[in-house]
Amino acid sequence: MEQPGTSLQRRQGVDLVPGERLGDILELLDDLSVINRASEGLLQQVQSLTGLRLGELQSLLSVSQGAEHVRAVAAATGQVDEAATATIESLVGRGLVARHRHPSAPAGAAPQLLHVTDLGGAALQQAEGIQVRVLEAVVLALGQRQTSQLRTSIQALAAVMDGGQETPRPSLEAVPAATDDTDDTDDAADLVETADPGPADWPPDIRTC
């Protein structure tokens, strides 16, 4: 007679009974915790310097990558529709996202489709610049050999966790030009000027990497 939960374990392909390598597993969990803290530290730097919370940055990025409706933003970011709506309204209020009408919409119809403004595009460029500079400091501290080993380990872990399936990951890339009629070019230029902080502007923990 099967023990309770055995069939569930078999269906999920996971053996929940600790094996002989329990010590290695616990050490790996500790290592993963360190990686999580490092990732959180990077996100905190981005949030601090851009003024955007993680959910806002993810939503802004999803719109730049083609999500034109709130539901599409919610699906891309893992938010419920209500949370995505609140996030989008916040981004609209700050001038980072705007709405436009579909070309086939009747005259006078309310704008429904989302797009990133020039100011929003500058914010994404700033976030990408911060990540690049922080990771550049990490690469310089590790050196070429350790950096290569780190990347190989991360890729191997991702392949195992994804079950061998390559899962698309959103990335900060070129942002489509804004399609609204508002003139936010000056504000965007001001934001871009601060998009690439030099070492003197980095927090102490980054300057010392």
Secondary structure as GFF3:
##gff-version 3
##sequence-region A 1 209
A	DSSP	alpha_helix	6	12	.	.	.	ID=ss1
A	DSSP	alpha_helix	22	50	.	.	.	ID=ss2
A	DSSP	alpha_helix	54	64	.	.	.	ID=ss3
A	DSSP	alpha_helix	70	77	.	.	.	ID=ss4
A	DSSP	alpha_helix	81	93	.	.	.	ID=ss5
A	DSSP	beta_strand	97	100	.	.	.	ID=ss6
A	DSSP	beta_strand	113	116	.	.	.	ID=ss7
A	DSSP	alpha_helix	118	161	.	.	.	ID=ss8
A	DSSP	alpha_helix	185	193	.	.	.	ID=ss9
A	DSSP	three_ten_helix	199	201	.	.	.	ID=ss10
A	DSSP	alpha_helix	204	207	.	.	.	ID=ss11
###
